[in-house]
Amino acid sequence: MTQLASRQANLGTETAFETLAKAKELERQGKSIIHLEIGEPDFDTPEHIRDAAKQALDDGFTHYGASAGQIELREAIAKHQTERQDYDVSADSVIVTPGGKPVMFFTIMALIEEGDEVIYPNPGFPIYESMIRYMGGTPVPMQLNEETGYNADIENLRSLITPQTKLMIVNSPNNPCGSVIPESDLEKIAQMAVENDLTVMADEIYKDMYYGDEEHVSITKFPGMRERTVILDGFSKSYAMTGWRLGYGIFPEFLVEPVTRLMTNSVSCTSVFSQMAAIAALEGPQDSVVAMMEEFTIRRDLIVEGLNSLPGVTCVTPKGAFYAFPNIRGTGLSSKDFAEKAMYEAGVALLAGTAFGEFGDGYIRVSFANSRENLTEAIERLRRML
């Protein structure tokens, strides 16, 4: 039998989808499961966006498009980002991708060779480390500490940079911790990148998901960063469009042509009628985004209070995204054991902190993208379990 390429051993996975599949199987067997594992808004895509997709189909947007994306959408993204970032973003720097992950894939594929080091957040989105290893790079974890609000210690981060460091990944608001990098820390990270001539990938997919008075600050606002930063963004979270698979990157000039070529070689182009719907998302009413965050604020407060009421569990209040990352060390259970007991005994699907890296040990991730009633029931089930 033909053997797989050795690099396949370096390819990780995303535990959320594996846990979802197990939970669905338990439901098929008749078990009641409350889903707190998947990072997906539980809202429907707004009607005006769905209508725009239907109209695009009727208008004949059913053929191949440009590998970098429809110019109409790229211009809409550039306008949207210009307003958000407060500097001019060119449509020429925008590449539309089928979901946000290709932006990660293509950035790492275009930059990283055997032995290159990439600094990435840990706990963090698991595909970062997976793709670094797959391309032969060396993943260097940037530890996010509960004591600092799940942010990196800046001096420790500085010590991780070596002559082999080529790329740094930052994610704010953060998955899985719900943390936000303070602007003062972001400025210091930008200075490190400039001083050491590093490229930065800023994962800003949750940029619309802040609580209270928090506002999004991009690392590209600091001197010398626009020409070395890839911004990863998309439509899945803000507009409840996960199944549409629509993401985009804003790339520095030196990466635009190589990444466009990777698009051509891999997927040819992103679904064209879906892109027309994305224009409606950006240019249409934004009240659905506001309403979603108002509801998430209520759910966040409910789940944090509930988690903190459980024996052996403490939970920091997240500042962004829709995840809580409680410390469960006081229960005497490992992250893996807690997640398995929650699923099979309590009927609550959630994720072990170790699904997000070694520094997630002692924690679990809870997605509060579910109804208030289900969140309340999940807490009671966990209470009985403990």
C-alpha positions as CSV (number, residue, x, y, z in Angstrom):
1,M,0.0,0.0,0.0
2,T,1.3,3.5,-0.9
3,Q,2.4,5.3,2.2
4,L,1.4,8.9,3.1
5,A,3.9,11.7,2.9
6,S,5.8,12.0,6.2
7,R,4.6,15.6,6.6
8,Q,1.0,14.3,7.2
9,A,2.2,13.3,10.6
10,N,2.6,17.1,11.4
11,L,-0.9,18.0,10.5
12,G,-3.1,18.5,13.5
13,T,-6.9,19.0,13.7
14,E,-9.6,21.2,15.2
15,T,-11.1,19.4,18.2
16,A,-14.3,21.4,18.0
17,F,-15.4,19.6,14.9
18,E,-14.4,16.2,16.3
19,T,-16.4,16.9,19.5
20,L,-19.3,18.1,17.5
21,A,-19.4,14.8,15.6
22,K,-19.3,12.8,18.8
23,A,-22.0,14.9,20.3
24,K,-24.2,14.4,17.2
25,E,-23.7,10.6,17.4
26,L,-24.8,10.7,21.0
27,E,-27.9,12.6,20.0
28,R,-28.7,10.0,17.4
29,Q,-28.6,7.5,20.2
30,G,-31.2,9.5,22.1
31,K,-29.0,11.4,24.5
32,S,-29.7,15.0,25.3
33,I,-26.7,17.2,24.5
34,I,-26.2,20.9,25.0
35,H,-23.7,22.2,22.5
36,L,-21.1,24.6,23.9
37,E,-18.3,23.2,21.8
38,I,-18.5,24.8,18.4
39,G,-17.4,28.4,17.7
40,E,-20.4,29.4,15.7
41,P,-23.1,32.1,16.3
42,D,-26.5,30.4,16.7
43,F,-28.2,33.2,14.8
44,D,-29.4,32.9,11.2
45,T,-27.7,34.9,8.4
46,P,-29.7,38.2,8.1
47,E,-32.4,38.2,5.6
48,H,-31.1,40.9,3.4
49,I,-27.8,38.9,2.9
50,R,-29.7,35.8,2.0
51,D,-31.8,37.8,-0.5
52,A,-28.7,39.2,-2.1
53,A,-27.4,35.7,-2.7
54,K,-30.7,34.6,-4.3
55,Q,-30.6,37.7,-6.5
56,A,-27.0,37.0,-7.5
57,L,-28.0,33.5,-8.6
58,D,-30.8,34.9,-10.7
59,D,-28.4,37.5,-12.1
60,G,-26.1,34.7,-13.4
61,F,-23.2,34.9,-10.8
62,T,-22.7,31.2,-11.2
63,H,-19.4,31.1,-13.1
64,Y,-15.7,31.3,-12.3
65,G,-14.5,34.5,-10.8
66,A,-11.1,36.2,-10.3
67,S,-8.8,34.2,-8.0
68,A,-8.3,37.3,-5.8
69,G,-12.0,37.8,-5.6
70,Q,-14.7,39.8,-7.3
71,I,-13.6,43.4,-7.7
72,E,-16.9,44.7,-6.4
73,L,-16.4,42.8,-3.1
74,R,-12.7,43.7,-2.8
75,E,-13.7,47.4,-3.2
76,A,-16.4,47.0,-0.6
77,I,-14.0,45.4,1.8
78,A,-11.4,48.1,1.2
79,K,-14.0,50.8,2.0
80,H,-15.1,48.9,5.1
81,Q,-11.6,48.4,6.4
82,T,-10.6,52.0,5.6
83,E,-13.5,53.2,7.8
84,R,-12.5,50.7,10.5
85,Q,-8.8,51.1,10.4
86,D,-8.7,54.9,9.9
87,Y,-6.2,54.7,7.0
88,D,-6.6,54.0,3.3
89,V,-6.9,50.3,2.4
90,S,-6.5,49.5,-1.3
91,A,-8.7,46.9,-3.0
92,D,-5.5,45.7,-4.6
93,S,-4.3,44.4,-1.2
94,V,-7.5,42.4,-0.6
95,I,-7.8,38.7,-1.4
96,V,-11.1,36.9,-0.9
97,T,-10.9,33.3,0.3
98,P,-13.3,30.4,1.0
99,G,-13.3,30.9,4.8
100,G,-10.6,32.5,7.0
101,K,-8.3,29.5,7.3
102,P,-6.8,29.8,3.7
103,V,-5.4,33.2,4.8
104,M,-3.5,31.4,7.6
105,F,-2.6,28.5,5.2
106,F,-1.4,30.8,2.4
107,T,0.5,33.2,4.6
108,I,2.4,30.4,6.3
109,M,3.0,28.5,3.0
110,A,4.3,31.6,1.3
111,L,6.7,32.5,4.1
112,I,7.9,29.6,6.1
113,E,10.6,27.1,5.2
114,E,12.3,24.3,7.2
115,G,13.7,25.7,10.4
116,D,11.9,29.0,10.4
117,E,10.4,29.9,13.7
118,V,6.8,31.2,14.1
119,I,5.6,32.8,17.4
120,Y,1.9,32.0,18.0
121,P,-0.6,32.4,20.9
122,N,-1.0,29.5,23.2
123,P,-3.7,28.8,24.2
124,G,-4.7,29.7,20.7
125,F,-6.6,28.6,17.6
126,P,-5.1,25.1,17.0
127,I,-4.7,25.5,13.2
128,Y,-1.9,28.0,13.8
129,E,0.4,25.3,15.2
130,S,-0.8,22.7,12.8
131,M,0.1,24.6,9.7
132,I,3.4,25.8,11.1
133,R,4.5,22.2,11.7
134,Y,3.1,21.1,8.4
135,M,5.3,23.5,6.5
136,G,8.4,22.4,8.4
137,G,8.5,25.5,10.6
138,T,9.2,25.5,14.3
139,P,6.2,26.7,16.4
140,V,7.2,28.9,19.3
141,P,4.3,29.3,21.8
142,M,3.5,32.7,23.2
143,Q,2.0,31.8,26.5
144,L,-1.2,33.6,27.4
145,N,-1.5,33.9,31.2
146,E,-4.7,34.0,33.2
147,E,-2.9,36.4,35.6
148,T,-2.5,38.9,32.8
149,G,-6.0,38.6,31.5
150,Y,-4.9,35.8,29.1
151,N,-2.4,38.0,27.4
152,A,1.3,37.5,26.9
153,D,4.0,38.8,29.2
154,I,5.7,41.3,26.9
155,E,9.3,40.8,28.2
156,N,8.8,37.0,27.9
157,L,7.5,37.5,24.4
158,R,10.6,39.6,23.5
159,S,12.8,36.8,24.7
160,L,11.2,34.4,22.2
161,I,12.5,36.3,19.2
162,T,15.6,34.8,17.6
163,P,17.4,35.2,14.3
164,Q,15.2,32.3,13.0
165,T,11.9,34.1,13.8
166,K,10.1,35.0,10.6
167,L,6.5,35.4,11.5
168,M,4.4,36.3,14.6
169,I,0.7,35.6,14.9
170,V,-1.5,37.8,17.1
171,N,-5.2,37.2,17.7
172,S,-7.4,39.8,19.4
173,P,-10.1,39.3,20.5
174,N,-8.8,35.8,21.2
175,N,-10.1,32.4,20.6
176,P,-10.3,30.5,23.1
177,C,-9.8,32.9,25.9
178,G,-12.1,35.9,25.0
179,S,-9.2,38.2,25.9
180,V,-8.2,41.5,24.2
181,I,-4.6,42.7,23.8
182,P,-4.2,46.1,25.5
183,E,-3.3,48.9,23.1
184,S,-0.1,49.6,25.0
185,D,1.0,45.9,24.6
186,L,0.0,45.9,21.0
187,E,2.3,49.0,20.4
188,K,5.2,47.1,22.0
189,I,4.6,44.1,19.9
190,A,4.6,46.3,16.8
191,Q,7.9,47.8,17.9
192,M,9.4,44.3,18.3
193,A,8.2,43.4,14.8
194,V,9.8,46.4,13.2
195,E,13.0,46.1,15.2
196,N,13.4,42.4,14.2
197,D,12.0,42.8,10.6
198,L,9.1,40.3,11.3
199,T,6.0,39.7,9.4
200,V,2.8,39.7,11.5
201,M,-0.4,37.9,10.9
202,A,-3.2,39.7,12.8
203,D,-6.2,37.4,13.2
204,E,-9.0,40.0,13.5
205,I,-12.0,37.7,12.7
206,Y,-13.7,38.8,16.0
207,K,-13.1,42.5,15.5
208,D,-16.9,43.3,15.8
209,M,-17.3,41.3,19.0
210,Y,-16.3,43.5,22.0
211,Y,-18.1,44.0,25.3
212,G,-18.6,47.2,27.3
213,D,-16.4,50.1,26.2
214,E,-13.8,48.0,24.5
215,E,-13.0,49.0,20.9
216,H,-11.0,47.2,18.3
217,V,-7.4,48.4,17.8
218,S,-5.4,46.8,14.9
219,I,-1.7,46.4,15.1
220,T,-1.5,48.1,11.7
221,K,-2.2,51.5,13.3
222,F,1.4,51.6,14.6
223,P,4.4,52.9,12.5
224,G,5.9,50.4,10.1
225,M,3.2,47.8,10.5
226,R,1.0,48.2,7.4
227,E,3.8,47.0,5.1
228,R,4.5,43.9,7.2
229,T,1.1,42.8,8.5
230,V,-1.5,40.4,7.1
231,I,-5.0,41.1,8.4
232,L,-7.2,38.0,8.6
233,D,-10.9,38.8,8.6
234,G,-14.2,37.4,7.3
235,F,-17.9,37.2,7.5
236,S,-18.5,34.0,9.6
237,K,-18.7,35.6,13.0
238,S,-19.9,39.1,12.5
239,Y,-22.7,38.2,10.1
240,A,-23.5,34.6,11.2
241,M,-22.3,33.3,7.9
242,T,-20.1,30.3,9.0
243,G,-21.6,27.9,6.3
244,W,-21.0,30.4,3.5
245,R,-17.2,30.0,3.8
246,L,-16.2,33.6,3.2
247,G,-13.0,35.1,4.5
248,Y,-10.4,37.6,3.3
249,G,-7.0,38.8,3.9
250,I,-5.5,42.3,3.6
251,F,-1.9,41.6,2.5
252,P,1.2,43.7,2.3
253,E,2.3,44.3,-1.3
254,F,5.0,41.6,-1.3
255,L,2.5,38.9,-0.5
256,V,-0.4,39.8,-2.8
257,E,0.9,38.1,-6.0
258,P,2.2,34.9,-4.3
259,V,-1.0,34.4,-2.3
260,T,-3.2,35.0,-5.4
261,R,-1.1,32.3,-7.1
262,L,-1.8,30.0,-4.2
263,M,-5.5,30.6,-4.6
264,T,-5.3,29.8,-8.4
265,N,-3.4,26.6,-7.6
266,S,-5.7,25.4,-4.9
267,V,-9.3,26.5,-5.2
268,S,-9.3,28.7,-8.3
269,C,-11.7,31.2,-6.8
270,T,-14.2,31.7,-4.0
271,S,-17.9,31.1,-4.7
272,V,-19.0,34.1,-6.8
273,F,-22.7,34.5,-5.8
274,S,-21.6,34.2,-2.1
275,Q,-19.3,37.1,-2.7
276,M,-22.2,39.3,-3.9
277,A,-24.0,38.5,-0.7
278,A,-21.0,39.6,1.2
279,I,-21.3,43.0,-0.4
280,A,-24.8,43.2,1.1
281,A,-23.4,42.3,4.5
282,L,-20.9,45.1,4.5
283,E,-23.1,47.8,2.8
284,G,-26.5,46.9,4.3
285,P,-27.9,47.5,7.7
286,Q,-25.7,46.6,10.6
287,D,-28.4,46.3,13.2
288,S,-28.1,42.5,13.2
289,V,-24.5,42.7,14.4
290,V,-25.6,45.1,17.2
291,A,-28.5,42.9,18.3
292,M,-26.3,39.8,18.3
293,M,-23.8,41.5,20.6
294,E,-26.5,42.7,22.9
295,E,-27.7,39.1,23.3
296,F,-24.1,37.8,23.7
297,T,-23.5,40.3,26.5
298,I,-26.5,38.9,28.4
299,R,-25.3,35.3,27.8
300,R,-21.7,36.2,28.7
301,D,-22.8,37.5,32.1
302,L,-25.1,34.5,32.6
303,I,-22.4,31.9,31.8
304,V,-19.6,33.6,33.8
305,E,-21.8,33.9,36.9
306,G,-22.9,30.3,36.5
307,L,-19.4,28.9,36.0
308,N,-18.1,30.9,39.0
309,S,-20.8,29.3,41.1
310,L,-19.5,25.7,40.4
311,P,-17.3,24.0,43.0
312,G,-13.7,24.2,42.0
313,V,-14.3,26.4,38.9
314,T,-13.3,30.1,38.5
315,C,-13.9,32.2,35.4
316,V,-12.5,35.5,34.2
317,T,-15.0,37.7,32.3
318,P,-14.2,37.7,28.6
319,K,-13.8,41.0,26.9
320,G,-14.5,39.8,23.4
321,A,-15.6,37.0,21.1
322,F,-18.2,34.5,22.5
323,Y,-16.0,32.2,24.6
324,A,-15.3,31.7,28.3
325,F,-12.1,30.0,29.4
326,P,-12.7,28.9,33.0
327,N,-10.0,27.5,35.3
328,I,-11.1,24.0,36.4
329,R,-8.1,22.9,38.4
330,G,-10.0,23.2,41.7
331,T,-12.2,20.3,40.6
332,G,-9.3,17.8,40.7
333,L,-10.0,16.8,37.1
334,S,-7.7,17.3,34.1
335,S,-9.0,19.3,31.2
336,K,-9.5,16.1,29.1
337,D,-11.3,14.3,31.9
338,F,-13.6,17.2,32.6
339,A,-14.6,17.5,29.0
340,E,-15.3,13.8,28.7
341,K,-17.3,13.6,31.9
342,A,-19.3,16.7,30.8
343,M,-20.1,15.1,27.5
344,Y,-20.9,11.5,28.5
345,E,-22.2,12.0,32.0
346,A,-23.7,15.5,32.0
347,G,-24.7,15.8,28.3
348,V,-22.7,19.1,27.9
349,A,-20.4,19.3,24.9
350,L,-17.4,21.6,25.6
351,L,-13.7,21.5,24.8
352,A,-10.6,20.7,26.9
353,G,-8.2,23.6,27.2
354,T,-5.5,21.4,25.8
355,A,-7.3,21.4,22.5
356,F,-5.8,24.9,22.2
357,G,-2.2,24.0,23.2
358,E,-0.1,22.9,26.1
359,F,-0.8,26.1,28.1
360,G,-4.5,25.3,28.0
361,D,-4.0,22.5,30.6
362,G,-6.3,23.1,33.6
363,Y,-8.9,25.0,31.6
364,I,-11.9,24.3,29.4
365,R,-13.5,26.4,26.6
366,V,-17.2,27.2,26.7
367,S,-18.9,28.7,23.7
368,F,-21.9,30.7,24.9
369,A,-23.4,30.8,21.4
370,N,-26.5,29.0,22.6
371,S,-29.8,30.1,24.2
372,R,-30.0,31.5,27.7
373,E,-32.2,28.5,28.6
374,N,-29.6,26.0,27.4
375,L,-26.8,27.9,29.1
376,T,-28.7,27.8,32.4
377,E,-29.4,24.1,32.0
378,A,-25.8,23.4,31.1
379,I,-24.6,25.0,34.3
380,E,-27.1,22.9,36.3
381,R,-25.9,19.7,34.6
382,L,-22.3,20.5,35.3
383,R,-23.2,21.3,38.9
384,R,-24.8,17.8,39.3
385,M,-21.8,16.2,37.6
386,L,-19.3,17.9,40.1
